[in-house]
Amino acid sequence: MIKLDQFLKLIGIAATGGQAKIMIQGGDVKVNGLLETRRKRQLIQGDQVTLEGQTFEVDLDELEEDN
């Protein structure tokens, strides 16, 4: 699992944790089509995160390889 704010940083949408927090709490982020305002929301493999008209699928295997 990965937290929503960490995911936004890892994929390059948010430069900092603070920026991710503002996006999430500002109502700009959806997870699996539903508005999500919890920055510590745990994401699992296959979850869909939508922000600014773009949808990103959580791929935990790919994220591990990047680290």
N, CA, C and O of each residue as an XYZ file, in Angstrom:
268
protein
N       0.839     -1.189      0.000
C       0.000      0.000      0.000
C       0.879      1.246      0.000
O       2.044      1.206      0.394
N       0.296      2.345     -0.449
C       0.975      3.633     -0.447
C      -0.060      4.701     -0.105
O      -1.221      4.603     -0.502
N       0.367      5.711      0.629
C      -0.545      6.801      0.988
C      -0.750      7.723     -0.208
O       0.147      7.911     -1.029
N      -1.938      8.288     -0.285
C      -2.308      9.138     -1.411
C      -1.336     10.290     -1.607
O      -0.926     10.553     -2.737
N      -0.956     10.984     -0.543
C      -0.047     12.120     -0.697
C       1.327     11.667     -1.203
O       1.956     12.370     -1.994
N       1.792     10.510     -0.755
C       3.071      9.976     -1.227
C       2.987      9.611     -2.706
O       3.929      9.840     -3.465
N       1.856      9.044     -3.107
C       1.670      8.658     -4.510
C       1.743      9.891     -5.407
O       2.395      9.857     -6.451
N       1.081     10.978     -5.013
C       1.102     12.191     -5.830
C       2.524     12.737     -5.972
O       2.885     13.258     -7.027
N       3.324     12.620     -4.925
C       4.716     13.060     -5.016
C       5.526     12.141     -5.928
O       6.302     12.621     -6.755
N       5.354     10.833     -5.787
C       6.144      9.885     -6.569
C       5.869      9.964     -8.069
O       6.773      9.745     -8.876
N       4.635     10.274     -8.447
C       4.333     10.348     -9.881
C       4.608     11.741    -10.446
O       4.436     11.976    -11.642
N       5.040     12.669     -9.576
C       5.458     13.980    -10.039
C       4.362     15.021    -10.153
O       4.593     16.100    -10.699
N       3.175     14.721     -9.650
C       2.079     15.691     -9.692
C       2.285     16.765     -8.635
O       2.005     17.938     -8.879
N       2.765     16.378     -7.475
C       3.030     17.319     -6.380
C       4.531     17.326     -6.102
O       5.162     16.273     -6.005
N       5.089     18.522     -5.976
C       6.523     18.641     -5.703
C       6.848     18.360     -4.233
O       7.935     17.880     -3.910
N       5.898     18.664     -3.350
C       6.120     18.494     -1.910
C       4.890     17.863     -1.268
O       3.813     17.808     -1.862
N       5.077     17.395     -0.052
C       3.950     16.865      0.697
C       2.912     17.928      0.983
O       1.713     17.649      0.991
N       3.370     19.144      1.217
C       2.442     20.253      1.475
C       1.582     20.553      0.263
O       0.388     20.821      0.392
N       2.187     20.510     -0.909
C       1.427     20.750     -2.137
C       0.403     19.634     -2.339
O      -0.733     19.902     -2.730
N       0.791     18.402     -2.080
C      -0.136     17.271     -2.198
C      -1.305     17.444     -1.227
O      -2.457     17.197     -1.585
N      -1.009     17.863     -0.017
C      -2.045     18.068      0.992
C      -3.061     19.111      0.527
O      -4.267     18.917      0.679
N      -2.576     20.210     -0.036
C      -3.465     21.272     -0.522
C      -4.366     20.745     -1.640
O      -5.567     21.016     -1.650
N      -3.792     19.999     -2.572
C      -4.579     19.432     -3.673
C      -5.668     18.499     -3.151
O      -6.820     18.569     -3.577
N      -5.287     17.633     -2.232
C      -6.225     16.636     -1.712
C      -7.321     17.303     -0.892
O      -8.506     17.073     -1.138
N      -6.938     18.124      0.076
C      -7.925     18.756      0.944
C      -8.734     19.828      0.221
O      -9.805     20.218      0.687
N      -8.229     20.307     -0.917
C      -8.954     21.286     -1.712
C     -10.018     20.666     -2.601
O     -10.742     21.385     -3.292
N     -10.124     19.356     -2.595
C     -11.161     18.678     -3.369
C     -10.799     18.454     -4.822
O     -11.681     18.298     -5.666
N      -9.508     18.438     -5.121
C      -9.058     18.268     -6.502
C      -8.785     16.821     -6.892
O      -8.495     16.546     -8.056
N      -8.871     15.885     -5.939
C      -8.436     14.508     -6.192
C      -9.600     13.533     -6.003
O     -10.363     13.620     -5.040
N      -9.708     12.613     -6.947
C     -10.675     11.526     -6.829
C      -9.917     10.207     -6.817
O      -8.901     10.051     -7.493
N     -10.426      9.270     -6.043
C      -9.879      7.914     -6.019
C     -11.022      6.977     -6.414
O     -12.064      6.929     -5.760
N     -10.802      6.246     -7.483
C     -11.819      5.329     -8.012
C     -13.142      6.050     -8.270
O     -14.218      5.501     -8.035
N     -13.042      7.296     -8.761
C     -14.217      8.063     -9.133
C     -14.893      8.815     -8.018
O     -15.873      9.520     -8.258
N     -14.397      8.684     -6.796
C     -15.000      9.348     -5.641
C     -14.060     10.405     -5.075
O     -12.858     10.173     -4.952
N     -14.613     11.568     -4.732
C     -13.823     12.637     -4.136
C     -13.131     12.125     -2.881
O     -13.758     11.482     -2.039
N     -11.844     12.409     -2.757
C     -11.064     11.959     -1.590
C     -10.356     13.147     -0.976
O      -9.595     13.837     -1.654
N     -10.601     13.395      0.308
C      -9.977     14.522      1.006
C      -9.034     14.067      2.118
O      -8.508     14.897      2.860
N      -8.816     12.764      2.239
C      -7.891     12.254      3.264
C      -6.529     12.022      2.616
O      -6.389     11.157      1.752
N      -5.531     12.790      3.030
C      -4.215     12.654      2.406
C      -3.522     11.352      2.785
O      -2.630     10.902      2.067
N      -3.909     10.748      3.879
C      -3.300      9.486      4.319
C      -4.084      8.278      3.832
O      -3.837      7.159      4.281
N      -5.029      8.491      2.914
C      -5.808      7.391      2.327
C      -4.843      6.353      1.762
O      -3.938      6.690      0.999
N      -5.037      5.104      2.137
C      -4.176      4.023      1.668
C      -4.652      3.559      0.286
O      -5.812      3.188      0.110
N      -3.755      3.585     -0.668
C      -4.051      3.120     -2.011
C      -3.523      1.705     -2.180
O      -2.487      1.341     -1.624
N      -4.246      0.924     -2.948
C      -3.811     -0.442     -3.231
C      -3.637     -0.620     -4.739
O      -4.061      0.220     -5.533
N      -3.014     -1.713     -5.106
C      -2.775     -2.046     -6.508
C      -4.065     -1.897     -7.314
O      -5.102     -2.445     -6.940
N      -3.998     -1.155     -8.418
C      -5.135     -1.017     -9.313
C      -6.053      0.160     -9.024
O      -6.927      0.465     -9.836
N      -5.878      0.833     -7.886
C      -6.691      2.022     -7.620
C      -6.450      3.052     -8.713
O      -5.364      3.111     -9.289
N      -7.464      3.862     -8.998
C      -7.380      4.897    -10.021
C      -7.448      6.258     -9.331
O      -8.412      6.550     -8.624
N      -6.428      7.085     -9.537
C      -6.364      8.421     -8.948
C      -6.526      9.429    -10.083
O      -5.772      9.409    -11.056
N      -7.520     10.315     -9.947
C      -7.795     11.314    -10.976
C      -7.551     12.701    -10.417
O      -8.010     13.045     -9.328
N      -6.807     13.502    -11.200
C      -6.469     14.866    -10.814
C      -6.249     15.672    -12.086
O      -5.540     15.233    -12.991
N      -6.853     16.840    -12.150
C      -6.688     17.733    -13.295
C      -6.987     17.036    -14.622
O      -6.282     17.245    -15.609
N      -8.028     16.211    -14.643
C      -8.439     15.549    -15.872
C      -7.598     14.364    -16.281
O      -7.866     13.748    -17.313
N      -6.587     14.028    -15.501
C      -5.730     12.880    -15.800
C      -5.980     11.786    -14.778
O      -6.176     12.060    -13.594
N      -5.971     10.544    -15.244
C      -6.164      9.406    -14.350
C      -4.895      8.570    -14.337
O      -4.330      8.247    -15.382
N      -4.465      8.228    -13.138
C      -3.257      7.431    -12.932
C      -3.639      6.159    -12.186
O      -4.354      6.208    -11.184
N      -3.161      5.024    -12.677
C      -3.430      3.754    -12.006
C      -2.269      3.418    -11.083
O      -1.102      3.549    -11.454
N      -2.608      2.986     -9.882
C      -1.585      2.617     -8.904
C      -0.981      1.277     -9.308
O      -1.679      0.268     -9.405
N       0.321      1.287     -9.541
C       1.070      0.072     -9.869
C       2.203     -0.027     -8.848
O       3.269      0.562     -9.027
N       1.959     -0.772     -7.787
C       2.918     -0.855     -6.686
C       4.226     -1.498     -7.125
O       5.284     -1.150     -6.601
N       4.177     -2.425     -8.071
C       5.395     -3.059     -8.559
C       6.292     -2.028     -9.247
O       7.503     -2.009     -9.026
N       5.705     -1.188    -10.067
C       6.475     -0.161    -10.772
C       7.043      0.873     -9.788
O       8.177      1.327     -9.946
N       6.258      1.237     -8.784
C       6.728      2.207     -7.795
C       7.923      1.664     -7.015
O       8.852      2.411     -6.709
N       7.906      0.374     -6.693
C       9.023     -0.244     -5.977
C      10.288     -0.230     -6.825
O      11.381     -0.001     -6.309
N      10.142     -0.473     -8.123
C      11.295     -0.485     -9.016
C      11.937      0.899     -9.108
O      13.157      1.015     -9.228
N      11.115      1.943     -9.051
C      11.622      3.307     -9.160
C      12.394      3.735     -7.919
O      13.223      4.643     -7.981
N      12.123      3.083     -6.796
C      12.789      3.478     -5.542
C      14.028      2.706     -5.335
O      14.719      2.903     -4.335
